[in-house]
Amino acid sequence: MGSYWHPFADMAAVSASGPLVIASGDGAYVTDEAGRRYLDATAALWYCNVGHGRTALGAAAAAQMSSLAAYTTFGDYATRPTLELAERVAAIAPVPGSKVFLTSGGSDSVDSAIKLARRYWQVVGRPEKTVVLSRRHGYHGMHAGGTSLSGIPANRLGYGPLLADTAQVPWDSAEALAAVLDATGPDRVAAFFVEPVVGAGGVFPPPAGYLESVEKICRDRDVLLVCDEVITGYGRIGGFWFGATRFGLQPDIVTGAKGVTSGYAPLGTVLVAPRVAEPFWRAGTGMWRHGYTYSGHATACAVALANLDVIEQENLLAEAARLEGTLHTLLAPLADHDLVSEVRSGTGAMAAVQVDPAALALDPALPARVAAALRGHGVLTRVLATGGLQVSPSFVTTDDDVKLLAEAFGAALDDVAA
């Protein structure tokens, strides 16, 4: 029995079977220690946007580490990669003039955004605005704040009360958000958190007009709009850097991580629109007492800069848009399988193959068995909160790779059905 405690894992099951040890990666594929090659259908955990084995990113890390691996950015300290990355990200932010706060990952970014939203209202003289709303199915990381916002009930189970003044609203109804805001009192609500596309909660694209409507509702009631783009940001939305840009939104805060480095180093971002940032940059406000040991980590920032270079030089935003269409076309026929109720796709390089709820009720382990069968067919995926199977490949995945993926899905579903 090994010593490593895997995240989101039944350790009894892992101990019984042993881990699948991934040894190397190349483009859209990874290879295990036994030499078996797999199509990485999830880009690891939604993050390897530029594909595996990018030596330029490793070289950027090595070069930075050889001069200065990291240094604190608390107070007035900085490193050149930190400053350069902030300017680079600000230039592509959905709201011009945004300021950039850096973290160690997505959960850090979400909790930073929660604290910032509440602190903002304190600074501008409205301390009663503390309630933070989110959506059912939403996943906002696993820190205490993000867990409290989670619209996936299982992720909150067993911890007791964490963050006070939080609540969830239906994921697909702007009218329901308005009703909850009005019932709670807009003068008490600090912010509404929304993923442009619900990610780990099941890959649910937004209903037509939904995001535009919730933005107006928040504006009319003076509630901060926070777009959680830890998954959709940095290209996965397809054709744009951020989902907010794709849908024409002007959010007050945008959280990000994953694709900013393609997972080659841990890093998160919080993009803060001028309205929210201005009071903190005003003389007399004093410090925002928040930050992390590795905020603005020099090596992680150097890797992020190299990663953004790759995305731009290889036009990978357009490749993600191509994948959107290919996934939609080639995975759609899977909805005809007896074990599948629907295929959710069509918004970015992401999709979900949903196991039929009736079959799931009879056998809750069915999605895990489909994922295991897919592994046997040379494809790695994972089970989402709804019992669907995640598809979110690297942007370098070819149309032929997606054809292989669709065929493997069909064969795995047939194996389990038999």
Secondary structure, DSSP 8 states (H G I E B T S, - for coil): --S---TT--HHHHHHH----EEEEEBTEEEETTS-EEEETTHHHHT-TT-B--HHHHHHHHHHHHH-S----STT---HHHHHHHHHHHHHSSSTT-EEEEESSHHHHHHHHHHHHHHHHHHTT-TT--EEEEETT----SSHHHHHH-S-HHHHTTS---SSSEEEE-TT-HHHHHHHHHHH-GGGEEEEEE-SSB-TTT-B---TTHHHHHHHHHHHTT-EEEEE-TTTTTTTTSSSS-HHHHTT---SEEEE-GGGTTTSS--EEEEE-HHHHGGGGSTTS-------TTTT-HHHHHHHHHHHHHHHHTTHHHHHHHHHHHHHHHHGGGGGSTTEEEEE-SSSS-EEEEE-HHHHHH-TTHHHHHHHHHHHTTEE--B-TTSEEEE---TT--HHHHHHHHHHHHHHHHHHH-
